[in-house]
Amino acid sequence: MQLQNSSSKPSEDLSKNNLQDENMIVENSPAEAIQSWLVTKLSKQLSLNAKTIDVREPLTRYGLDSIDAVTLVGDLEDWLGCELPSTLLWDYPTIEKSAEYLVKEFDVSAAVSPVASSNVKDASDDKTEKVEASSKSSGWGGLWNRISGS
């Protein structure tokens, strides 16, 4: 690791478009935004470390099966707001190829803009909260809460 003294200027590599923060990743293109989204979703769905996922590797290398692929495409449809072929991840078997295809064939610019991305994140957080609230009010505990007026 090379250290710089504190009086030196930041290098060109730390430009606005290349900065990454744990809470915010700024992508340079719609394809990179889609790749980032797919890496995040794939890592959660398959319980993998996102840093170990190479966007140029076939998704089957990571254990993606047909059920996982269709689920992932469904989530991608929701995020992008357009209907996608259910065979997308088999026809374009890497994250890189899938993202390039989506950018080329679909109007994804609105969905992958920073404002739209934050709105989608907020919407998914709301959905999670609703599911959690629903699960708390279902089953025996939910029945007891309704009977007891809690």
C-alpha positions as CSV (number, residue, x, y, z in Angstrom):
1,M,0.0,0.0,0.0
2,Q,1.4,3.4,-1.0
3,L,0.9,6.3,1.4
4,Q,0.6,9.9,0.3
5,N,1.4,12.9,2.4
6,S,-1.6,14.9,3.5
7,S,-0.8,18.0,1.4
8,S,-1.0,16.1,-1.9
9,K,-4.1,16.4,-4.0
10,P,-6.5,13.4,-4.4
11,S,-5.7,11.3,-7.5
12,E,-7.8,11.2,-10.6
13,D,-9.1,7.8,-9.5
14,L,-11.0,9.4,-6.6
15,S,-13.2,11.4,-9.0
16,K,-16.9,11.9,-8.2
17,N,-18.0,9.0,-10.4
18,N,-15.6,6.5,-8.8
19,L,-16.3,7.2,-5.1
20,Q,-17.8,4.4,-3.2
21,D,-19.2,4.5,0.3
22,E,-20.7,1.6,2.2
23,N,-24.1,3.1,2.0
24,M,-24.0,4.6,-1.5
25,I,-22.4,3.3,-4.7
26,V,-22.3,5.8,-7.6
27,E,-22.3,3.9,-10.9
28,N,-20.9,5.4,-14.1
29,S,-23.6,3.8,-16.4
30,P,-26.9,2.1,-16.3
31,A,-25.2,-1.2,-17.1
32,E,-23.0,-0.8,-14.0
33,A,-26.1,0.1,-11.9
34,I,-27.8,-3.1,-13.1
35,Q,-24.7,-5.1,-12.4
36,S,-24.5,-3.8,-8.9
37,W,-28.1,-4.5,-8.2
38,L,-27.8,-8.1,-9.6
39,V,-24.7,-8.7,-7.5
40,T,-26.4,-7.5,-4.4
41,K,-29.6,-9.5,-5.0
42,L,-27.6,-12.7,-6.0
43,S,-25.5,-12.5,-2.9
44,K,-28.5,-12.2,-0.7
45,Q,-30.5,-14.9,-2.5
46,L,-27.7,-17.4,-2.5
47,S,-26.1,-16.4,0.8
48,L,-22.8,-15.4,-0.9
49,N,-20.3,-12.6,-0.2
50,A,-21.0,-10.0,-2.9
51,K,-17.2,-9.3,-3.2
52,T,-16.7,-12.9,-4.4
53,I,-19.1,-12.5,-7.4
54,D,-17.4,-11.8,-10.7
55,V,-19.9,-10.3,-13.2
56,R,-18.1,-12.1,-16.1
57,E,-18.6,-15.6,-14.6
58,P,-21.6,-17.8,-15.5
59,L,-24.3,-17.5,-12.8
60,T,-24.5,-21.3,-12.6
61,R,-21.0,-21.2,-11.1
62,Y,-22.5,-19.6,-8.0
63,G,-25.3,-22.3,-7.8
64,L,-28.1,-20.3,-9.5
65,D,-30.8,-22.8,-10.5
66,S,-33.9,-22.2,-12.6
67,I,-36.1,-21.3,-9.6
68,D,-33.6,-18.8,-8.3
69,A,-33.2,-17.4,-11.8
70,V,-36.9,-16.9,-12.4
71,T,-37.2,-15.3,-8.9
72,L,-34.3,-12.9,-9.7
73,V,-35.8,-12.0,-13.0
74,G,-39.1,-11.2,-11.3
75,D,-37.4,-9.0,-8.8
76,L,-35.5,-7.3,-11.7
77,E,-38.8,-6.7,-13.5
78,D,-40.2,-5.0,-10.4
79,W,-37.1,-2.8,-10.0
80,L,-36.9,-1.8,-13.7
81,G,-40.7,-1.6,-14.2
82,C,-40.8,-3.6,-17.4
83,E,-41.6,-7.1,-18.5
84,L,-38.5,-9.3,-19.1
85,P,-38.1,-12.7,-20.6
86,S,-38.2,-15.3,-17.9
87,T,-35.2,-17.0,-19.6
88,L,-33.1,-13.8,-19.4
89,L,-30.4,-15.3,-17.1
90,W,-30.1,-18.5,-19.2
91,D,-30.0,-16.6,-22.5
92,Y,-27.4,-14.1,-21.0
93,P,-25.7,-16.3,-18.4
94,T,-23.4,-13.7,-16.8
95,I,-24.3,-10.5,-14.9
96,E,-22.3,-8.5,-17.4
97,K,-24.1,-9.9,-20.5
98,S,-27.5,-9.6,-18.8
99,A,-26.9,-5.9,-17.9
100,E,-25.7,-5.1,-21.4
101,Y,-28.7,-6.8,-23.0
102,L,-31.1,-4.9,-20.7
103,V,-29.5,-1.5,-21.4
104,K,-29.5,-2.2,-25.2
105,E,-33.1,-3.6,-25.4
106,F,-35.1,-1.8,-22.7
107,D,-35.4,1.8,-21.5
108,V,-33.9,1.3,-18.0
109,S,-32.5,4.8,-17.6
110,A,-35.4,6.0,-15.4
111,A,-35.2,3.0,-13.1
112,V,-31.4,3.1,-12.6
113,S,-31.1,6.8,-12.0
114,P,-30.0,7.7,-8.4
115,V,-33.4,9.2,-7.5
116,A,-35.3,6.2,-8.8
117,S,-32.9,3.8,-7.1
118,S,-33.5,5.5,-3.7
119,N,-37.2,5.4,-4.3
120,V,-37.1,1.7,-5.1
121,K,-35.0,1.1,-2.0
122,D,-37.6,3.0,0.1
123,A,-40.4,1.0,-1.5
124,S,-38.7,-2.3,-0.8
125,D,-38.1,-1.2,2.8
126,D,-41.8,-0.4,3.1
127,K,-42.6,-3.9,1.7
128,T,-40.3,-5.5,4.2
129,E,-42.0,-3.6,7.0
130,K,-45.4,-4.6,5.8
131,V,-44.4,-8.3,5.6
132,E,-42.9,-8.1,9.1
133,A,-46.0,-6.4,10.5
134,S,-48.2,-9.0,8.7
135,S,-46.1,-11.9,10.2
136,K,-46.5,-10.4,13.6
137,S,-50.3,-10.3,13.3
138,S,-50.6,-13.8,11.8
139,G,-50.5,-17.2,13.5
140,W,-51.4,-17.8,17.1
141,G,-49.7,-14.6,18.3
142,G,-51.8,-12.6,15.9
143,L,-55.0,-14.4,16.9
144,W,-54.2,-13.8,20.6
145,N,-53.6,-10.1,19.8
146,R,-57.0,-9.8,18.1
147,I,-58.8,-11.6,20.9
148,S,-57.1,-9.7,23.7
149,G,-57.4,-6.3,21.8
150,S,-53.6,-5.8,21.8
